[in-house]
Amino acid sequence: MHICSQCKAVLGNQHQVCPNDGAATHAATELPEGAVLGGYRILGEIGDGGMGFVYEATHEVLGRRCAVKLLRPEYSTNQQVVTRFLQEAKAVNLVNNKHIVNVYDYGDDIDGLVYFVMEYLDGDTLSGLMRQYAPMPPALFAHIFSQVLQGLAAAHENQIIHRDLKFENIFVIAKGNNPLFVKLLDFGVAKLKGEHEVEGLTRVGQLIGTPKFMSPEQFRGKSVDARSDVFSLGILMYAAATGKMPFAGKELADLAVGIIKEKQIPVIERRPSFPQSLSDLVERALEKKPEDRFADAKEFQSALLAAWKELDPESAQITAFLREHVGDPNAEVGLAVFTPPPPADVIPSQASVSPAEQRSANSVGKRTSSRTLGIGIAASLALAGGIGYVALSGDSKTSSEEHAAETSPVGESVNTSEATENAIATSLGGPPSETRALASEAMLAAWTDATKSQRKALVEALATVGSKASSQILVLALNEEPPTALLAAAALEEHGEASANALFDALEGAGPQMTIAAATALANIGDPRANPALLSLMKKARYKTAAAAVLASYTKSPEAKQVLTDVFVETPAFKGGWLDAATGLLRSGDAKARAALIAGLQSDTEEHRMAAASALALAGNSVGQEFLSDIVADARAENREKAAVVLARIGHADAKLFVPVGLMSDDVEAQIAAIAILSRLGGEDLQKQSERLTTFAESSQPALSMAALAALANLPD
């Protein structure tokens, strides 16, 4: 390859002169700092391996920080090597799971160069984490490996076998309010099966993987399936639980004998204090015969979740550990998905739930982790007034009770009667008013029959969909415990004066968080009755920014604006209460806040860019709206569904681009987002999808069913 001495463009070997500016070029074997490869400017080398290099880079136009994986030029003419190299990108995109590193782009348009572009991860490998915690406390063990299994289960469902699970290929980052969020890396030797399988890449008898983490069948060079990954993960879990490898051997032959023939010392013998149930899971994963192990990562994850549920029903140990890890006993922390498998007597149609549905059935994970930036899809982005999300974020902190992780039992469906569902389906051929009435009736029945943990998920779904027909349920939800009541109060601001009295009643005897949530909703409605409560809270350091943001936005209070200005000037961007302050100032017409949020669109952090774009768009700023439109139009964008929901809230037609993708997805969050867009934009598109919505209304997933019913209750005449 050649590099232009002037513009730093990366060119093919035939270019002695740069076609862009006529400057001379020079030959290179690696990418220097400042080089521009296919629109990505190289910032520096992260690492190198046998097949290629990994560089830190940034997109020239979007400013997105990323990692570029470049195949060594000398291998670019070897078609088998190129195919294996690109198989990693293909495998990752087939899975599309939040616990697997994202691949954004691919290029082979420059002679001798093949590369792909991944998300940039700022964190440490599992090896680094184990140096800090070895052996792992049981709570950390459960938190980390439940996430590993979630990502691996998604790969297995797509018939992809990783084949190289090891400490270096499990990365831990801080994401949202989960300080130990897991990402699986390096699918470079992954085995694709089914329609995606590439013939000839692996010969019988060929060793693929890292020897000390191989399964017996992998060591023998035999064909492997998901159970091989289960064994490799068992080795990792054993080491995490005991601080020692299960099989030792200085020579490859000795290691092979240990893995293929010898029985490891049980975890419980090496570490008697470790829970027996977790030890038993590791022992089963390390069975020599594949048929004696878990069938795949999904079965393994279900067993881990069930075992942990017995040990720690509310995951309080994990919450406590994560708070200790971040050094704040009151910190909001996000948990992995801790949902027990359905009871044995649940009928198959209820128990057959995909990993995607498991993810969305929980109130933690993607939605909750976004709350610290005020851009959660279910609550923050569903608030009509645009400033409402401030009340649930920023510098205010809540009690552990308010943010205790709640889950919706995966196999437990809300009891919407079959007769009602059939009646809804039959009504589609008649007047829309009949369908609306039946859907509203079914919504109320579902709420009445729902458990406490399910009700939070139902409110999140209703907040996202934004149907006025959900007013009655949201008012009822004001009587639930936090955070369900907080979400309901925030969602009610879209329901106008009809909900004002209920919100005002909720202020009586309310704590600071509920006061801000209800007062924000009242302010968005145009009801001033909450202003005295906000003025009182503005005098308390812990809540002053959130309270001032509401007052500055809707009353133009000079005192409130000064509070926000002080926070805005003195706080680093996107830290503490800065976003609350910037958003409040933006809505009060402050040009500096607007400029700062526009600058935030170039942040290195995806969550910061989304927070800035959402705040701008909801305040009517066209720059933020265009930024979100570009995300929705990009099929590879990470926050596509969130961007689409924000656009739908402001009536932007580009939100519709996500609807076909969301409706066809097997991810419940994506399905709910598509339903929300249809409901919010209404009209002919909503009518056309009524039959599909009826199908969703019959889902065993409570949140999905409720979202569909809310949309049906919003059908136009």
NORHUUR-V622501 format. One record per backbone hydrogen bond with DSSP energy under -1.0 kcal/mol. NH is the residue of the N-H (numbers start at 1). CO is the residue of the C=O. If there is no record, write none. Layout:
{{NH;CO} {NH;CO}}
This chain:
{{2;11} {3;26} {4;9} {5;24} {10;36} {11;2} {15;12} {16;14} {18;23} {22;18} {25;16} {26;3} {28;1} {34;42} {35;32} {36;8} {37;40} {40;37} {41;58} {42;35} {43;56} {44;56} {46;54} {47;54} {49;52} {53;70} {54;47} {55;68} {56;44} {57;66} {58;41} {59;64} {60;39} {63;59} {66;57} {67;118} {68;55} {69;116} {70;53} {71;114} {72;51} {75;72} {76;73} {78;75} {82;78} {83;79} {84;80} {85;81} {86;82} {87;83} {90;86} {91;87} {92;88} {93;89} {94;90} {95;91} {96;92} {100;97} {101;184} {104;117} {105;117} {107;115} {113;110} {115;107} {116;69} {117;105} {118;67} {119;102} {124;172} {126;167} {126;170} {129;125} {130;126} {131;127} {133;129} {136;240} {141;137} {142;138} {143;139} {144;140} {145;141} {146;142} {148;144} {149;145} {150;146} {151;147} {152;148} {153;149} {154;150} {155;151} {156;152} {157;153} {158;154} {159;156} {160;155} {161;191} {169;166} {170;167} {171;183} {172;124} {173;181} {175;178} {178;175} {181;173} {183;171} {184;99} {185;169} {190;187} {191;161} {193;159} {196;193} {197;194} {205;221} {206;203} {213;210} {214;211} {219;215} {220;216} {221;218} {222;217} {228;225} {230;226} {231;227} {232;228} {233;229} {234;230} {235;231} {236;232} {237;233} {238;234} {239;235} {240;236} {241;237} {242;238} {243;239} {255;251} {256;252} {257;253} {258;254} {259;255} {260;256} {261;257} {262;257} {270;266} {271;267} {274;271} {279;275} {280;276} {281;277} {282;278} {283;279} {284;280} {285;281} {286;282} {287;284} {292;289} {293;290} {300;296} {301;297} {302;298} {303;299} {304;300} {305;301} {306;302} {307;303} {308;304} {309;305} {310;306} {311;307} {312;308} {315;312} {319;315} {320;316} {321;317} {322;318} {323;319} {324;320} {325;321} {326;322} {328;323} {331;328} {334;177} {346;343} {350;347} {351;347} {352;348} {353;351} {358;354} {359;355} {360;356} {361;357} {363;406} {369;365} {371;368} {373;370} {374;371} {375;370} {381;376} {383;380} {390;387} {391;388} {392;389} {393;390} {403;399} {412;409} {416;414} {421;417} {422;418} {423;419} {424;420} {425;421} {426;422} {427;423} {429;426} {430;427} {434;431} {435;431} {436;432} {437;433} {438;434} {439;435} {440;436} {441;437} {442;438} {443;439} {444;440} {445;441} {446;442} {447;443} {448;444} {449;445} {455;451} {458;454} {459;455} {460;456} {461;457} {462;458} {463;459} {464;460} {465;461} {466;462} {470;467} {471;468} {474;470} {475;471} {476;472} {477;473} {479;476} {480;477} {484;481} {485;481} {487;483} {488;484} {489;485} {490;486} {491;487} {492;488} {494;491} {495;492} {499;496} {500;497} {503;499} {504;500} {505;501} {506;502} {508;505} {510;507} {515;511} {516;512} {517;513} {518;514} {519;515} {520;516} {521;517} {522;518} {523;519} {524;520} {525;521} {526;522} {527;522} {531;528} {534;530} {535;531} {536;532} {537;533} {538;534} {539;536} {540;537} {543;540} {544;540} {547;543} {548;544} {549;545} {550;546} {551;547} {552;548} {553;549} {554;550} {555;551} {561;557} {562;558} {563;559} {564;560} {565;561} {566;562} {567;563} {568;564} {569;565} {570;566} {571;567} {575;572} {578;575} {581;577} {582;578} {583;579} {584;580} {585;581} {586;582} {587;583} {589;586} {590;585} {594;590} {595;591} {596;592} {597;593} {598;594} {599;595} {600;596} {601;598} {602;599} {603;600} {609;605} {610;606} {611;607} {612;608} {613;609} {614;610} {615;611} {616;612} {617;613} {618;614} {619;615} {620;617} {621;616} {625;621} {626;622} {627;623} {628;624} {629;625} {630;626} {631;627} {632;628} {633;629} {637;634} {643;639} {644;640} {645;641} {646;642} {647;643} {648;644} {649;645} {650;646} {651;648} {652;647} {655;652} {656;653} {657;654} {658;655} {659;656} {662;658} {663;659} {664;660} {671;667} {672;668} {673;669} {674;670} {675;671} {676;672} {677;673} {678;674} {679;675} {680;676} {681;677} {682;678} {687;683} {688;684} {689;685} {690;687} {693;689} {694;690} {695;691} {696;692} {697;693} {699;696} {705;701} {706;702} {707;703} {708;704} {709;705} {710;706} {711;707} {712;708} {713;709} {714;711} {715;712}}
